[in-house]
Every structure is written in C-alpha cells, then in structure tokens.
C-alpha cells in the first residue's frame, strides 16, 4: 500500500471511531435518562371517620423511552399505570421491586402511602378495618384518570396484604360505586389478601362476589399466595373463595400458589416475625415473614405479565 493511500484510510477509521463514540455516548445518555421520571404527588382522599378531606402522598414513576428519532421522551400518550398499595408495615421494598419491573415494560406506577396521613406506624395503630383506606385507592384512580399522558381506561391496582384486601374490594361493584363513582380499575393483582375474611358472617364489609350480593366489576383478578401463609394458614382459603363465586366470576379470578413460601415472601428484606390478631384464620398470633428470592421473581414476572396483557 502506498503512503498516500494510507492516510485517508486512517482518517476514515478515526472518524468512524469518533462517530461511534458519539453515538455510544448518546445511547448511554438515553439509557441513563430512560430511568423513570419520578415525582412526588399529593392526592385528595377522604377520612371516613371524620368525613373530612385527607391528603395522601404518593410516588409517581413515569417511564422515559427512546423515540424512533433517538431522543428520550416521557410524553407517550395513552400510557397504562398501576396503583401500588402497601401492607400493614407501610411502604417497604415490595413497592419498588414491582415498580421497577413494571416501568421496564413501559407501565407507569403510583405507590401511595396510606399510613403517613393518618399517623399510622404499623400493625399496632393501623385502622380497625381496611375499609377506612378504600377511599385512598379510588382517590388515586381519580387522580390518574385526569393525569397527562395516562389512559384512564388502562389503570390497574396491585396490593400487598392489607393493600391486597383493598385491591379485592376495589374489584367489587358495591365499593367501586361507593368510592369511585363511575370509575373502575381495569385489572387487579392481590398478593396474600387474607382470603378467609371474605364472606365471613363475623367480619364486617367482607361480602365478595355475586353470591354474596356484591358482584365483581368484570375486571380480571390475579391472587398470589404462599403455601405457608400465616394468615390463611395456607392457600386453601383463596382457592375456596374462587370456587364460591358464580361460574362467570370464577373465570375472572386466577389463584397462583407458591410452594414453601410464607406471608410476604416477595419482601426481599431480612426475615421478621409479627403479631397480628387477624393471623391464623382469625385466632391471632405470630406469623413469619420470610423472603424467597426465586419465588419473589416468579411472582414479579407473573404480575407484570398480567398487567401487560390486561391493561
């Protein structure tokens, strides 16, 4: 090769490397920017005890995506969103665990704190019944229904334990009408929602399903429960609850059981024990909250896929 031919080739190579590096930096910047846009919002709910307005706070994650033109944007219209409802211990790692996976699928999330506005610190001073927090879920639904870029017909709800009870109630016509008016959630995921309490004559506000004069709204429901759950003493109450529904409503409900798992197995934090009067089919006592990493990721995948298919 002659020297005069060598320099153009070198220059072209250097130019290609610079262009490639520039594109790589742009791609890296976009990947960095593609983390969700996070904002902290306030939602007007209702304190049922006083019938006064109550301000509930929440964390809203809206995915940022790379457009076909190579720019990063969070302005996609008609985006689906999932409301996340915590358990008795309050907001913990579970919310972020599912929010990250949902955001990666392009689904926005809004995790609300039902305790902070009420001065609740945990099981010891939580409200006497989940119905006192039902308005919060529907307040979040109303907030999102008018939020820019969100499709009001593509809003789901995911709840853990106490939040799972709220999720189940939101799937019934009586409570949807009472607290949501004309608004309805499109899909429901309830993790270990203490299934023995439903349609229990000794527990108020427990009517669930058409056979209990509180028909379902028609939106699909996914219940995920552990084989060793300390509230239901297993998965049998959730399976029985589905079987108690009219045939058409049974078709709306899917129950998934995870082997060798305890209550809140998807809480990937150090194991703890808790005392709760609702434990062990209402007899009360100690429950184990032990994480199961493999099962947690299985449940996460199942929940995200459920929302991706139904929102």
Rosetta blueprint (number, residue, H / E / L):
1 X L
2 X L
3 X H
4 X H
5 X H
6 X H
7 X H
8 X H
9 X H
10 X H
11 X H
12 X H
13 X H
14 X H
15 X H
16 X H
17 X H
18 X H
19 X H
20 X H
21 X H
22 X H
23 X H
24 X H
25 X H
26 X H
27 X H
28 X H
29 X H
30 X H
31 X H
32 X H
33 X H
34 X L
35 X L
36 X L
37 X E
38 X E
39 X E
40 X E
41 X E
42 X E
43 X E
44 X E
45 X E
46 X E
47 X E
48 X L
49 X L
50 X L
51 X L
52 X E
53 X E
54 X E
55 X E
56 X E
57 X E
58 X E
59 X E
60 X E
61 X E
62 X E
63 X L
64 X L
65 X E
66 X E
67 X L
68 X L
69 X L
70 X L
71 X L
72 X E
73 X E
74 X L
75 X L
76 X L
77 X L
78 X L
79 X E
80 X E
81 X E
82 X E
83 X E
84 X E
85 X E
86 X L
87 X E
88 X L
89 X L
90 X E
91 X L
92 X L
93 X H
94 X H
95 X H
96 X H
97 X H
98 X H
99 X H
100 X H
101 X H
102 X H
103 X H
104 X H
105 X L
106 X L
107 X L
108 X E
109 X E
110 X E
111 X E
112 X E
113 X E
114 X L
115 X L
116 X H
117 X H
118 X H
119 X L
120 X L
121 X L
122 X L
123 X H
124 X H
125 X H
126 X L
127 X L
128 X L
129 X L
130 X L
131 X H
132 X H
133 X H
134 X H
135 X H
136 X H
137 X H
138 X H
139 X H
140 X H
141 X H
142 X H
143 X H
144 X H
145 X H
146 X L
147 X L
148 X L
149 X L
150 X E
151 X E
152 X E
153 X E
154 X E
155 X E
156 X E
157 X E
158 X E
159 X E
160 X E
161 X L
162 X H
163 X H
164 X H
165 X H
166 X H
167 X H
168 X H
169 X H
170 X H
171 X L
172 X E
173 X H
174 X H
175 X H
176 X H
177 X H
178 X H
179 X H
180 X H
181 X L
182 X L
183 X L
184 X L
185 X L
186 X L
187 X E
188 X E
189 X E
190 X E
191 X E
192 X L
193 X L
194 X L
195 X H
196 X H
197 X H
198 X L
199 X L
200 X L
201 X L
202 X L
203 X L
204 X L
205 X L
206 X L
207 X L
208 X L
209 X E
210 X H
211 X H
212 X H
213 X L
214 X E
215 X L
216 X E
217 X L
218 X L
219 X L
220 X E
221 X E
222 X E
223 X E
224 X E
225 X E
226 X E
227 X L
228 X L
229 X L
230 X L
231 X L
232 X L
233 X L
234 X L
235 X L
236 X H
237 X H
238 X H
239 X H
240 X H
241 X H
242 X H
243 X H
244 X L
245 X L
246 X L
247 X H
248 X H
249 X H
250 X H
251 X L
252 X L
253 X E
254 X E
255 X E
256 X E
257 X E
258 X E
259 X L
260 X L
261 X L
262 X L
263 X L
264 X L
265 X L
266 X L
267 X L
268 X L
269 X L
270 X L
271 X L
272 X E
273 X E
274 X E
275 X E
276 X E
277 X L
278 X L
279 X L
280 X H
281 X H
282 X H
283 X L
284 X L
285 X E
286 X E
287 X E
288 X E
289 X E
290 X L
291 X L
292 X L
293 X H
294 X H
295 X H
296 X H
297 X H
298 X H
299 X H
300 X H
301 X H
302 X H
303 X H
304 X H
305 X H
306 X H
307 X H
308 X H
309 X H
310 X H
311 X L
